[in-house]
Amino acid sequence: MPFALVLALVAVAAVRILQYHWRQGAVIIGGALLVAAVFRAVLPGVRAGLLAIRGRPVDVLTYSGLGVLVLFLAFTITDGPFGT
């Protein structure tokens, strides 16, 4: 179920990106990665399902690091090829 929620967030982000709201889509993807990090941190490996890739510390650090990076890029890139 946690993986399904993260996947649903990414699907919503894909719809926003396809509607030419790429910045909103990127923010949702960054948020989905942070949600995945929280799930991986609090759930045991069996319940985390496909979110459990490596050890818990590596997964949490990777998900949260990528989430923060995507959010940083979404908030700081201006006037790109897709406009605002």
C-alpha positions in Angstrom: 0.0 0.0 0.0 2.8 2.6 0.7 4.3 1.9 -2.7 0.8 2.4 -4.3 0.4 5.8 -2.7 3.8 6.9 -3.9 3.0 5.6 -7.4 -0.3 7.5 -7.3 1.5 10.7 -6.5 3.9 10.2 -9.3 1.0 9.5 -11.7 -0.6 12.8 -10.6 2.7 14.5 -11.2 2.9 13.0 -14.7 -0.6 14.4 -15.5 0.5 17.9 -14.4 3.7 17.7 -16.4 1.7 16.5 -19.5 -0.6 19.6 -19.0 2.5 21.8 -19.3 2.7 22.5 -15.5 6.1 21.0 -15.2 7.1 22.9 -12.1 4.0 21.6 -10.2 4.7 18.1 -11.4 8.3 18.3 -10.2 7.2 19.5 -6.8 4.7 16.6 -6.5 7.5 14.2 -7.5 9.8 15.7 -4.9 7.0 15.3 -2.3 6.4 11.7 -3.4 10.1 11.0 -2.8 9.9 12.5 0.7 6.7 10.5 1.4 8.6 7.4 0.3 11.5 8.3 2.7 9.0 8.7 5.6 7.4 5.3 4.8 10.7 3.6 4.6 11.8 5.2 7.9 8.8 4.1 9.9 7.7 0.9 8.3 9.5 -2.5 8.7 11.1 -3.9 5.6 8.3 -6.4 5.0 5.5 -3.7 5.1 7.5 -1.2 3.0 7.3 -3.5 0.1 9.0 -2.3 -3.1 10.2 0.9 -1.3 12.8 -1.3 0.5 15.7 -1.6 -1.9 18.8 -1.5 0.2 19.2 -1.1 4.0 16.9 1.3 5.8 19.5 4.1 6.3 20.5 4.0 2.6 17.0 4.1 1.4 15.9 6.9 3.7 19.0 9.0 2.8 18.5 8.3 -0.9 14.8 9.1 -1.1 15.1 12.2 1.1 18.2 13.5 -0.7 16.6 13.0 -4.2 13.3 14.6 -2.9 15.1 17.7 -1.6 17.1 18.0 -4.8 14.1 17.8 -7.0 12.2 20.3 -4.9 15.3 22.6 -5.0 15.5 22.4 -8.7 11.7 23.0 -9.1 11.8 26.1 -7.0 15.0 27.6 -8.4 14.8 27.1 -12.2 13.1 30.0 -13.9 12.4 30.8 -17.5 13.2 27.4 -18.8 12.1 26.0 -22.2 8.6 25.2 -20.8 8.0 28.7 -19.5 6.6 29.3 -16.0 
